[in-house]
Amino acid sequence: MATLLFLSSPQHLPSPLPPQNSIPQIPTSLVFSSKSHLHQVSAVPRRSALSLILLSPIATTSLLWESATAPQSAMAAPADVPLREYIDTFDGYSFNYPQNWIQVRGAGADIFFRDPYVLDENLSVEFSSPSSSRYKSLEDLGSPEEAGAKVLKQYLTEFMSTRLGVRRESNVLSTSSRVADDGKMYYQVEVNIKSYASNNELAVMPQDRVVRKEWDRRYLSVLGVENNRLYELRLQTPESVFMEEENDLRRVMASFRVNKVSV
């Protein structure tokens, strides 16, 4: 358990073409509609791509025709990803997570789940030890804004690098507090961190050290206090997929609960 610090074949001759009058004519409108909607299919969200790949040619043709004739209002957004509940009765917390995510052991946190396709997208839970600090309430961290500053500082400490030429840009995007249906207060913190590094950190001349962006991520934290411990649910996702996954990630955040442990 990690502890919070703050916390090719030969060619064949082609078959003769049938008489022109035997070639079925395709309505121009159908050709136009199919072409125009092929672009829409190629732009489906990442989480819907697998289902489209599995469609047969007939089913795909049917999908294109229905898309061309259906009203615009019927082009609804993808359904929410199903969530599965995880409950830790021993340590006193619970949350929901995307059911296709897999658990990874030995990741340094009390629990860790990861998207099997987007490896930079994951979830973890960490909590403090009552022997080193005893939290009575979230007010021990100060206001949500003060807690946000501490969360960002903690992230930057963990991501500290000894490589030459590494530079990090970071900022707190938002902080808030809410009272959940269990009557307890929770803080929510969102931060963005970008990492830049030189492609040749040992180069002598500055013009040979070209700086490039390594990664750009969104970090979402939910904080809660119970059992004299500070609990933190962490979500990490690349900024490039955050807009697509945002609704599901916020559902995970809203599901986090800290629970009283029976002694």
DOVO-406974 format. One record per residue: residue in one letter; x, y, z of N, C-alpha, C in turn; residue number from 1. Coordinates in Angstrom, 1 decimal, m for minus. Atoms other than C-alpha are relative to their C-alpha. Layout:
 r    n.X    n.Y    n.Z   ca.X   ca.Y   ca.Z    c.X    c.Y    c.Z   k
 A      X      Y      Z      X      Y      Z      X      Y      Z NUM
...
END
This chain:
 r    n.X    n.Y    n.Z   ca.X   ca.Y   ca.Z    c.X    c.Y    c.Z   k
 M    0.8   m1.2    0.0    0.0    0.0    0.0    0.9    1.2    0.0   1
 A   m0.8   m1.3    0.1    1.4    3.4   m1.0   m0.6    0.9    1.0   2
 T    0.5   m0.9   m1.0    1.1    6.0    1.7    0.0    1.4   m0.6   3
 L    0.1   m1.4    0.4   m0.1    9.5    1.0    1.1    0.8    0.8   4
 L   m1.0   m0.8   m0.6    2.7   12.0    1.7   m0.6    1.3    0.6   5
 F    0.6   m1.2   m0.6    0.5   15.0    2.2   m1.2   m0.4    0.6   6
 L    0.4    1.2    0.4   m0.9   13.9    1.9   m0.1    0.3   m1.4   7
 S    0.2    1.2    2.6    1.1  m11.2  m53.9   m0.1   m1.2   m0.9   8
 S    0.3    1.1    0.8   m0.3  m14.2  m57.1    0.0    0.4   m1.4   9
 P    0.0   m0.4    1.4   m0.1  m14.5  m60.9   m1.3    0.7   m0.4  10
 Q    1.1   m0.7    0.4   m2.4  m12.3  m62.9   m0.9   m0.8   m0.9  11
 H    1.0    0.7    0.8   m5.6  m13.8  m64.6   m0.6    1.0   m0.9  12
 L    0.7   m1.0    0.9   m7.3  m12.3  m67.7   m1.3    0.3    0.6  13
 P    1.3   m0.4   m0.5  m10.4  m10.4  m66.7   m1.1   m0.6   m0.8  14
 S    1.2    0.5    0.7  m13.8  m11.9  m67.5   m0.6    1.1   m0.8  15
 P    0.7   m1.0    0.8  m15.7  m10.2  m70.3   m1.1    0.7    0.7  16
 L    1.0   m0.7   m0.7  m18.0   m7.5  m69.1   m1.4   m0.4   m0.6  17
 P    1.4    0.3    0.5  m21.8   m8.2  m69.4   m0.5    1.2   m0.8  18
 P    0.5   m1.1    0.8  m23.8   m6.1  m71.8   m0.4    1.1    1.0  19
 Q    0.2   m1.2   m0.9  m24.3   m2.6  m70.5   m1.4    0.0    0.5  20
 N    1.3   m0.1   m0.5  m28.0   m2.9  m70.3   m0.4   m1.0    1.0  21
 S    0.3    1.0   m1.1  m27.7   m5.9  m67.9    0.6    0.5    1.3  22
 I   m0.6   m0.5   m1.2  m25.7   m3.8  m65.4   m1.0    0.7    0.8  23
 P    1.0   m0.7   m0.9  m28.0   m2.8  m62.5    0.5    1.4    0.3  24
 Q   m0.3   m1.4   m0.3  m28.1    1.0  m62.1   m0.3    0.3    1.5  25
 I    0.1   m0.4   m1.4  m27.5    2.3  m58.6   m0.5    1.4    0.1  26
 P    0.5   m1.4   m0.1  m29.6    5.4  m57.7    1.1    0.9    0.4  27
 T   m1.1   m0.9   m0.3  m27.3    8.4  m57.6   m0.1    0.5    1.5  28
 S    0.2   m0.5   m1.4  m28.9    9.5  m54.2    0.6   m1.0    0.9  29
 L   m0.5    1.1   m0.9  m27.9    6.1  m52.7    1.5    0.1    0.1  30
 V   m1.5    0.0    0.1  m24.3    6.4  m53.9    0.5    1.2    0.9  31
 F   m0.4   m1.2   m0.7  m24.1   10.0  m52.5   m0.1   m0.2    1.5  32
 S    0.3    0.2   m1.5  m25.6    9.0  m49.1    1.1   m0.9    0.6  33
 S   m0.9    0.9   m0.5  m23.3    6.1  m48.7    1.4    0.6    0.2  34
 K   m1.3   m0.6    0.0  m20.2    8.1  m49.5    0.1    1.0    1.1  35
 S   m0.1   m1.0   m1.1  m21.1   10.9  m47.2    0.0   m0.5    1.4  36
 H    0.0    0.5   m1.3  m21.7    8.7  m44.3    1.1   m0.9    0.3  37
 L   m1.2    0.8   m0.3  m18.6    6.6  m44.7    0.9    0.8    0.9  38
 H   m0.8   m0.8   m0.8  m16.8    9.5  m43.2   m0.4    0.0    1.5  39
 Q    0.5    0.0   m1.4  m19.0    9.5  m40.1    0.4   m1.3    0.7  40
 V   m0.4    1.3   m0.7  m18.3    5.8  m39.5    1.5    0.0    0.3  41
 S   m1.4    0.0   m0.3  m14.6    6.4  m39.7    0.4    0.9    1.2  42
 A   m0.3   m0.9   m1.1  m14.9    9.0  m37.0   m0.7   m0.4    1.3  43
 V    0.7    0.4   m1.2  m16.7    6.9  m34.4    1.0    0.0    1.2  44
 P   m0.8    0.0   m1.2  m15.4    7.1  m30.8    0.8   m1.3    0.1  45
 R   m0.9    1.2   m0.1  m12.6    4.7  m29.8   m0.7   m1.1    0.7  46
 R    0.7    1.1   m0.7  m14.8    2.7  m27.5   m1.0   m0.7   m0.8  47
 S    1.0    0.6    0.9  m17.2    2.0  m30.4    0.7   m0.7   m1.2  48
 A   m0.7    0.5    1.2  m14.5    1.0  m33.0   m0.1   m1.5   m0.1  49
 L    0.0    1.5    0.0  m14.4   m2.7  m32.0   m1.3   m0.5   m0.5  50
 S    1.3    0.5    0.4  m18.1   m3.2  m32.5   m0.2    0.3   m1.5  51
 L    0.1   m0.3    1.4  m17.9   m1.6  m36.0    0.8   m1.0   m0.8  52
 I   m0.9    1.0    0.7  m15.0   m3.9  m37.0   m0.7   m1.3   m0.1  53
 L    0.7    1.3    0.0  m17.2   m6.9  m36.1   m1.2   m0.1   m0.9  54
 L    1.1    0.0    0.9  m20.0   m5.8  m38.4    0.3   m0.7   m1.3  55
 S   m0.2    0.6    1.3  m20.5   m7.9  m41.5   m0.3    1.0   m1.1  56
 P    0.3   m0.9    1.1  m20.6   m6.2  m45.0   m1.4    0.4   m0.1  57
 I    1.4   m0.2    0.1  m24.3   m6.6  m45.1   m0.5    0.9    1.1  58
 A    0.4   m0.9   m1.1  m24.8   m5.1  m41.7    0.5    1.4   m0.1  59
 T   m0.5   m1.3    0.2  m22.5   m2.3  m42.5   m0.8    0.8   m1.0  60
 T    0.8   m0.7    1.0  m24.5   m1.4  m45.7   m1.3    0.4    0.6  61
 S    1.3   m0.3   m0.7  m27.7   m1.5  m43.6    0.2    1.2    0.9  62
 L   m0.3   m1.1   m0.9  m26.1    0.8  m41.0    0.2    1.3   m0.8  63
 L   m0.1   m1.2    0.8  m25.1    3.3  m43.7   m1.3    0.5   m0.5  64
 W    1.3   m0.4    0.5  m28.6    3.3  m45.2   m0.8    0.6    1.1  65
 E    0.8   m0.5   m1.1  m30.2    3.8  m41.9    0.5    1.3    0.5  66
 S   m0.6   m1.3   m0.4  m27.8    6.6  m41.0   m0.4    1.1   m1.0  67
 A    0.3   m1.0    1.0  m28.7    8.3  m44.3   m1.5    0.5    0.1  68
 T    1.5   m0.3    0.0  m32.5    8.1  m43.7   m0.5    0.4    1.4  69
 A    0.4   m0.3   m1.4  m32.6    8.6  m39.9    0.0    1.5    0.2  70
 P   m0.1   m1.4   m0.4  m33.4   12.0  m38.5    1.2    0.3    0.8  71
 Q   m1.2   m0.3   m0.7  m30.5   13.9  m37.0   m0.1   m0.2    1.5  72
 S    0.2    0.2   m1.5  m32.0   13.7  m33.5    0.2   m1.4    0.4  73
 A   m0.2    1.4   m0.4  m31.7    9.9  m33.6    1.5   m0.4    0.0  74
 M   m1.4    0.3    0.0  m27.9   10.1  m34.0    0.5    0.3    1.4  75
 A   m0.4   m0.2   m1.4  m27.4    9.8  m30.2    1.4   m0.3    0.3  76
 A   m1.3    0.3   m0.5  m24.2    9.7  m28.3    0.1   m1.4    0.4  77
 P   m0.2    1.4   m0.4  m22.7    6.3  m27.4   m0.5   m0.2    1.5  78
 A    0.5    0.2   m1.4  m24.2    4.7  m24.3    1.1    0.0    1.0  79
 D   m1.0    0.0   m1.1  m22.4    4.9  m21.0    0.6   m1.4    0.1  80
 V   m0.7    1.3   m0.2  m19.8    2.2  m20.3   m0.5   m0.6    1.3  81
 P    0.5    0.7   m1.3  m21.1   m0.4  m17.8    1.1    0.1    1.0  82
 L   m1.0    0.0   m1.1  m19.5   m0.1  m14.4   m0.2   m1.2    0.9  83
 R    0.0    1.1   m1.0  m18.7   m2.7  m11.8    0.4    0.5    1.3  84
 E   m0.3   m0.6   m1.3  m18.6   m2.1   m8.1    1.2   m0.8    0.7  85
 Y   m1.1    0.6   m0.8  m15.5   m2.8   m6.0   m0.2    0.5    1.5  86
 I    0.2   m0.3   m1.4  m15.9   m2.9   m2.2    1.2   m0.6    0.8  87
 D   m1.1    0.4   m0.9  m13.0   m3.1    0.3   m0.5    0.2    1.4  88
 T    0.5   m0.1   m1.4  m14.6   m3.9    3.7    1.1    0.1    1.0  89
 F   m1.0    0.0   m1.0  m11.3   m4.3    5.4    0.6    1.4    0.2  90
 D   m0.6   m1.3   m0.1   m9.8   m0.9    4.6   m1.1    1.1   m0.1  91
 G    1.1   m1.0   m0.1  m13.2    0.9    4.3   m0.2    0.9   m1.2  92
 Y    0.3   m0.9    1.1  m13.8    2.2    0.8   m0.7   m0.8   m1.1  93
 S    0.6    0.7    1.2  m15.8    1.4   m2.4   m0.1    1.0   m1.1  94
 F    0.1   m0.8    1.2  m16.1    2.7   m5.9   m0.5   m0.9   m1.2  95
 N    0.4    0.7    1.3  m17.4    1.8   m9.4    1.1    0.2   m1.0  96
 Y   m1.0   m0.2    1.0  m15.0    1.2  m12.3   m0.5   m0.7   m1.3  97
 P    0.4    0.6    1.3  m15.4    0.3  m16.1    0.2   m1.5    0.1  98
 Q   m0.1    1.5   m0.2  m16.1   m3.4  m16.2    1.1   m0.7   m0.9  99
 N   m1.1    0.6    0.8  m13.5   m4.0  m19.0    1.4    0.3    0.5 100
 W   m1.3   m0.3   m0.6  m10.7   m2.6  m16.9    0.5   m1.2    0.7 101
 I   m0.6    1.2   m0.7   m8.3   m5.1  m15.4    0.8    0.5    1.2 102
 Q   m0.8   m0.3   m1.2   m6.7   m5.2  m12.0    1.4   m0.4   m0.2 103
 V   m1.5    0.2    0.1   m2.9   m4.9  m11.8    0.5    0.0    1.4 104
 R   m0.5    0.2   m1.4   m1.2   m6.2   m8.7    1.5    0.5    0.0 105
 G   m1.4   m0.5   m0.2    2.1   m4.8   m7.3    0.2    1.3   m0.7 106
 A   m0.2   m1.3    0.6    1.5   m1.4   m8.7    0.3    1.1    1.0 107
 G   m0.4   m0.9   m1.0    2.3    0.3   m5.4   m1.2    0.7    0.7 108
 A    1.2   m0.6   m0.7   m1.3    1.4   m4.5   m0.8   m1.2    0.7 109
 D    0.8    1.0   m0.7   m3.8   m0.4   m2.3   m0.8   m0.8   m1.1 110
 I    0.8    0.6    1.1   m5.9   m1.2   m5.5    0.3    0.8   m1.2 111
 F   m0.3   m0.6    1.2   m5.1   m0.5   m9.1   m0.7   m0.7   m1.2 112
 F    0.7    0.5    1.2   m7.2   m0.9  m12.3    0.5    0.8   m1.2 113
 R   m0.6   m0.7    1.2   m6.1   m0.1  m15.9   m0.9   m0.4   m1.2 114
 D    0.6    0.3    1.3   m7.7    0.2  m19.3    0.9   m0.9   m0.8 115
 P   m0.9    0.9    0.7   m6.4   m2.8  m21.3    0.5    0.5   m1.3 116
 Y   m0.4   m0.6    1.4   m6.1   m0.7  m24.5    0.7    1.3    0.1 117
 V   m0.7   m1.3   m0.2   m5.1    2.7  m23.3    0.7   m0.1    1.3 118
 L   m0.8    0.4   m1.2   m2.3    1.9  m20.8    0.2    1.2    0.9 119
 D   m0.1   m1.2   m0.9   m2.1    5.5  m19.6   m1.2    0.4    0.7 120
 E    1.3   m0.3   m0.7   m5.7    5.4  m18.4   m0.1   m1.0    1.2 121
 N    0.1    0.9   m1.1   m6.0    3.9  m14.9   m0.6    0.7    1.2 122
 L    0.7   m0.4   m1.2   m7.5    4.2  m11.5    0.8   m0.7    1.2 123
 S   m0.6    0.6   m1.2   m6.0    3.6   m8.0   m0.6    0.7    1.3 124
 V    0.4   m0.5   m1.3   m6.8    4.1   m4.3    1.1   m0.1    0.9 125
 E   m1.0    0.0   m1.0   m4.4    5.1   m1.6   m0.6    0.7    1.2 126
 F    0.4   m0.6   m1.2   m4.8    6.1    2.0    1.1    0.1    1.0 127
 S   m1.0   m0.2   m1.0   m2.8    7.3    4.9   m0.1   m1.0    1.1 128
 S   m0.1    0.9   m1.1   m1.8    5.4    8.0   m0.4    0.8    1.3 129
 P    0.4   m0.7   m1.2   m3.5    6.4   11.3    1.2    0.2    1.0 130
 S   m1.2   m0.1   m0.9   m0.1    5.8   13.0    0.9    1.2   m0.2 131
 S   m0.8   m1.1    0.3    1.5    8.6   11.2   m0.8    1.3    0.0 132
 S    0.9   m1.2    0.0   m1.4   11.1   11.0   m1.4   m0.5    0.3 133
 R    1.4    0.3   m0.3   m4.9   11.1   12.3   m0.9    1.1   m0.5 134
 Y    0.9   m1.0    0.7   m7.5   12.9   10.1   m1.4   m0.1    0.7 135
 K    1.4   m0.1   m0.5  m10.8   14.0   11.7   m1.0    0.4   m1.1 136
 S    0.9   m0.5    1.0  m12.3   15.7    8.7    0.9    0.5   m1.2 137
 L   m0.8   m0.6    1.1  m11.3   17.1    5.3    0.5    1.4    0.3 138
 E   m0.5   m1.4   m0.4  m11.0   20.5    6.9    1.4    0.0    0.5 139
 D   m1.4    0.1   m0.4   m7.7   19.2    8.2    1.0    0.3   m1.2 140
 L   m0.7   m0.4    1.2   m6.5   19.8    4.6   m0.1    1.4   m0.4 141
 G    0.3   m1.4    0.3   m7.9   23.3    4.5   m1.2    0.0   m1.0 142
 S    1.0   m0.2    1.0  m10.2   24.5    1.8    0.2   m0.9   m1.2 143
 P   m0.2    0.8    1.3  m10.7   22.6   m1.6    1.2    0.6   m0.8 144
 E   m1.1   m0.6    0.7   m8.3   25.1   m3.1    1.3   m0.3    0.6 145
 E   m1.2    0.4   m0.7   m5.7   24.4   m0.5    0.3   m1.4   m0.2 146
 A   m0.2    1.4    0.2   m6.2   20.7   m0.9    0.5   m0.3   m1.5 147
 G   m0.4    0.1    1.4   m5.8   21.1   m4.7    1.5    0.3   m0.2 148
 A   m1.5   m0.4    0.1   m2.4   22.8   m4.3    0.8   m1.2    0.6 149
 K   m0.7    1.1   m0.6   m1.3   19.9   m2.0    0.0   m1.2   m0.9 150
 V    0.0    1.1    0.9   m2.5   17.3   m4.5    0.9    0.2   m1.2 151
 L   m1.0   m0.2    1.2   m0.6   18.9   m7.4    1.4   m0.1    0.5 152
 K   m1.4    0.1   m0.5    2.5   19.2   m5.3    0.4   m1.5    0.2 153
 Q   m0.2    1.4   m0.2    2.2   15.5   m4.4    0.3   m0.7   m1.3 154
 Y   m0.2    0.6    1.3    1.9   14.5   m8.1    1.4    0.4   m0.5 155
 L   m1.3   m0.5    0.6    4.9   16.6   m9.1    1.2   m0.7    0.8 156
 T   m1.0    0.7   m0.7    6.9   15.0   m6.3    0.2   m1.4   m0.5 157
 E    0.0    1.4    0.5    6.0   11.5   m7.5    0.6   m0.1   m1.4 158
 F   m0.4    0.1    1.4    6.8   12.3  m11.1    1.4    0.7   m0.2 159
 M   m1.3   m0.7    0.1   10.1   14.0  m10.3    1.0   m0.9   m0.8 160
 S   m0.9    0.8    0.8   12.8   12.9  m12.8    1.4    0.5    0.2 161
 T   m1.4   m0.3   m0.1   16.6   12.8  m12.6    0.6    0.2   m1.4 162
 R   m0.6   m0.2    1.3   17.0   13.0  m16.4    0.2    1.4   m0.3 163
 L   m0.3   m1.3    0.4   18.6   16.0  m17.9   m1.0    0.6   m1.0 164
 G    0.8   m0.6    1.0   16.4   18.4  m19.8   m1.5   m0.2    0.2 165
 V    1.4    0.3   m0.2   13.1   17.2  m18.4   m0.7    1.3    0.6 166
 R    0.8   m1.2   m0.5   10.5   20.0  m17.8   m1.5   m0.4    0.1 167
 R    1.4    0.3   m0.2    7.0   19.8  m16.4   m0.8    1.3    0.1 168
 E    1.0   m1.1   m0.1    4.1   22.2  m16.9   m1.2   m0.6    0.7 169
 S    1.1    0.5   m0.7    1.3   21.8  m14.5   m0.9    1.2    0.5 170
 N    0.9   m0.9   m0.6   m1.8   23.6  m13.2   m1.3   m0.7    0.6 171
 V    1.3    0.5   m0.5   m4.9   23.0  m11.1   m1.1    0.5   m0.8 172
 L    1.1   m0.4    0.9   m7.9   23.0  m13.4   m1.3    0.4    0.8 173
 S    1.2   m0.3   m0.8  m10.7   22.9  m10.7    0.1   m0.7    1.3 174
 T    0.1    0.6   m1.3  m11.4   22.2   m7.1   m1.4    0.2    0.4 175
 S    1.4   m0.1   m0.4  m14.8   21.5   m5.5   m0.2   m0.9    1.2 176
 S    0.4    0.9   m1.1  m16.5   19.9   m2.5   m1.4   m0.4   m0.2 177
 R    1.4    0.5    0.2  m19.7   17.9   m2.4   m0.3   m0.9    1.2 178
 V    0.5    0.9   m1.0  m21.8   16.0    0.1   m0.7   m1.1   m0.7 179
 A    0.6    1.1    0.7  m22.6   12.5   m1.1   m1.2   m0.5    0.7 180
 D    1.3    0.5   m0.6  m25.7   10.4   m0.4    0.3   m0.7    1.4 181
 D   m0.3    0.6   m1.3  m23.8    8.9    2.6    0.2    1.1    1.1 182
 G   m0.1   m1.1   m0.9  m23.8   12.3    4.2    1.4    0.6    0.3 183
 K   m1.4   m0.4   m0.2  m20.0   12.7    4.0    0.5    1.0   m1.0 184
 M   m0.6   m1.0    0.9  m18.0   15.5    2.5    1.2   m0.6   m0.8 185
 Y   m1.1    0.4    0.8  m15.7   14.8   m0.4    0.5    1.2   m0.8 186
 Y   m0.6   m1.0    0.8  m13.2   17.1   m2.2    0.3   m0.7   m1.3 187
 Q   m0.4    0.4    1.3  m12.6   16.8   m5.9    1.0    1.0   m0.6 188
 V   m1.0   m0.8    0.5   m9.5   18.0   m7.6    0.4   m0.5   m1.4 189
 E   m0.5    0.4    1.3   m8.5   18.1  m11.3    1.2    0.8   m0.3 190
 V   m1.3   m0.7    0.4   m5.0   18.9  m12.5    0.4   m0.5   m1.4 191
 N   m0.6    0.4    1.3   m3.2   18.8  m15.8    1.5    0.1    0.1 192
 I   m1.5    0.0    0.0    0.5   17.9  m16.2    0.5   m0.4   m1.3 193
 K   m0.7    0.3    1.3    2.6   18.0  m19.4    1.4   m0.2    0.3 194
 S   m1.4    0.2   m0.1    6.0   16.6  m19.6    0.8    0.2   m1.3 195
 Y   m0.8   m0.3    1.2    8.7   17.8  m22.0    1.4   m0.5    0.3 196
 A   m1.3    0.5   m0.2   12.1   16.3  m22.6    0.8    0.2   m1.3 197
 S   m0.9   m0.1    1.1   15.1   16.7  m24.9    0.2   m1.3   m0.7 198
 N   m0.2    1.2    0.7   15.6   14.2  m27.7    1.5   m0.5    0.1 199
 N   m1.4    0.3   m0.2   19.3   14.3  m27.0    0.6    0.8    1.2 200
 E   m0.3   m0.8   m1.2   19.9   15.3  m23.4    1.5    0.2    0.2 201
 L   m1.4   m0.1   m0.2   23.7   14.8  m23.6    0.7    0.8   m1.1 202
 A   m0.6   m0.8    1.1   24.2   17.0  m26.7    0.7    1.2    0.6 203
 V   m0.7   m1.2   m0.5   26.7   19.8  m26.1   m0.6    1.3   m0.5 204
 M    0.6   m1.2    0.5   25.2   22.4  m28.4   m1.5    0.0    0.2 205
 P    1.4   m0.2   m0.3   21.8   23.8  m27.5   m0.9   m0.4   m1.2 206
 Q    0.9    0.2    1.1   20.5   23.5  m31.1   m0.1   m1.5   m0.3 207
 D    0.1    1.4    0.1   21.1   19.7  m30.9   m0.9   m0.6    1.0 208
 R    0.9    0.5   m1.0   18.8   19.4  m27.9   m1.4    0.5   m0.3 209
 V    1.4   m0.4    0.4   15.3   19.5  m29.4   m1.0   m0.5    1.0 210
 V    1.0    0.3   m1.1   12.6   19.6  m26.7   m1.3   m0.5   m0.7 211
 R    1.2    0.5    0.5    9.5   17.5  m27.4   m0.9   m0.3    1.2 212
 K    1.0    0.3   m1.0    6.3   16.8  m25.5   m0.1   m1.5    0.2 213
 E    0.1    1.4   m0.2    6.4   13.3  m23.9   m1.4   m0.5    0.3 214
 W    1.4    0.4   m0.3    2.9   13.2  m22.5   m0.8    1.2    0.6 215
 D    0.9   m1.0   m0.4   m0.1   15.3  m21.6   m1.2   m0.7    0.7 216
 R    1.0    0.8   m0.7   m2.4   13.9  m18.9   m0.9    0.8    0.9 217
 R    1.0   m0.6   m1.0   m5.5   14.8  m16.8    0.0   m0.9    1.2 218
 Y    0.1    0.8   m1.2   m5.5   13.7  m13.2   m1.2    0.5    0.8 219
 L    1.2   m0.3   m0.8   m8.7   13.5  m11.2    0.0   m0.7    1.3 220
 S   m0.1    0.6   m1.3   m8.7   13.0   m7.5   m1.3    0.3    0.8 221
 V    1.1   m0.1   m1.0  m11.5   12.4   m4.9    0.6   m0.3    1.3 222
 L   m0.5    0.1   m1.3  m10.6   12.9   m1.3   m1.1   m0.2    1.0 223
 G    1.0    0.2   m1.1  m12.5   11.6    1.8    0.7   m0.4    1.2 224
 V   m0.6    0.4   m1.3  m11.8   11.1    5.5   m0.9   m0.9    0.7 225
 E    0.7    0.9   m0.8  m12.9    8.2    7.6    1.0   m0.9    0.7 226
 N   m0.9    0.8   m0.7  m11.3    5.9   10.2    1.3    0.6    0.3 227
 N   m1.2   m0.8   m0.3   m8.8    8.6   11.0    1.0   m0.1   m1.1 228
 R   m0.9    0.1    1.2   m7.4    8.2    7.5   m0.5    0.9   m1.1 229
 L    0.3   m0.7    1.2   m7.3   10.3    4.4    0.1   m0.9   m1.2 230
 Y    0.1    0.9    1.1   m8.4    8.3    1.4    0.0    0.9   m1.3 231
 E   m0.1   m0.7    1.3   m7.7    9.3   m2.3   m0.3   m1.0   m1.1 232
 L    0.3    0.7    1.2   m9.3    7.9   m5.4    0.7    0.8   m1.1 233
 R   m0.7   m0.6    1.1   m7.0    8.7   m8.4   m0.4   m0.5   m1.3 234
 L    0.3    0.4    1.4   m8.0    8.7  m12.1    1.1    0.7   m0.8 235
 Q   m0.9   m0.6    0.9   m5.4    9.3  m14.8   m0.4   m0.4   m1.4 236
 T    0.4    0.2    1.4   m6.2    9.7  m18.5    0.8    1.0   m0.9 237
 P   m0.6   m0.9    0.9   m4.4   11.2  m21.5   m1.0    1.1   m0.4 238
 E    0.8   m1.1    0.4   m5.8   14.6  m22.4   m0.7   m0.3   m1.4 239
 S    0.5    0.3    1.3   m6.3   13.3  m26.0   m1.3   m0.8    0.0 240
 V    1.2    0.8    0.0   m9.0   10.9  m24.9   m1.0    0.5    1.1 241
 F    0.8   m0.4   m1.1  m10.4   12.8  m21.9   m1.4    0.4   m0.4 242
 M    1.3   m0.4    0.4  m13.3   14.4  m23.8   m0.9   m1.1   m0.3 243
 E    0.8    1.2    0.3  m14.5   11.0  m25.0   m0.4   m0.8    1.2 244
 E    0.2    0.8   m1.1  m14.2    9.4  m21.7   m0.5    0.8    1.2 245
 E    0.3   m0.9   m1.2  m15.2   12.3  m19.4   m1.2   m0.4    0.7 246
 N    1.2    0.4   m0.7  m18.7   11.2  m18.6    0.2   m1.2    0.8 247
 D   m0.3    1.3   m0.7  m17.6    7.7  m17.6    0.9    0.3    1.2 248
 L   m1.0   m0.3   m1.1  m14.7    9.1  m15.5   m0.7    0.7    1.1 249
 R    0.7   m0.8   m1.0  m17.0   11.5  m13.7   m1.0   m0.9    0.8 250
 R    0.9    1.0   m0.7  m19.4    8.6  m12.9    0.8   m0.8    1.0 251
 V   m0.9    0.7   m0.9  m16.4    6.8  m11.3    0.3    0.9    1.2 252
 M   m0.3   m1.0   m1.1  m15.5    9.9   m9.3   m1.2    0.1    1.0 253
 A    1.2   m0.2   m0.9  m19.1   10.3   m8.0   m0.3   m1.2    0.8 254
 S    0.3    1.3   m0.7  m19.2    6.6   m6.9    0.9   m0.2    1.2 255
 F   m1.0    0.3   m1.0  m16.3    6.8   m4.5   m0.6    0.3    1.4 256
 R    0.5   m0.1   m1.4  m17.2    6.3   m0.8    1.0   m0.5    1.0 257
 V   m0.8    0.5   m1.1  m15.3    5.9    2.4   m0.9   m0.5    1.1 258
 N    1.0    0.6   m1.0  m16.9    3.6    5.0    0.7   m0.3    1.3 259
 K   m0.5    0.3   m1.4  m16.5    3.0    8.7    0.4   m1.5    0.1 260
 V   m0.5    1.4   m0.1  m14.5   m0.1    9.5   m0.2   m0.5    1.4 261
 S    0.3    0.6   m1.3  m15.6   m2.3   12.4    1.3   m0.5    0.6 262
 V   m1.3    0.5   m0.7  m12.8   m2.9   14.9   m0.3   m1.2    0.8 263
END
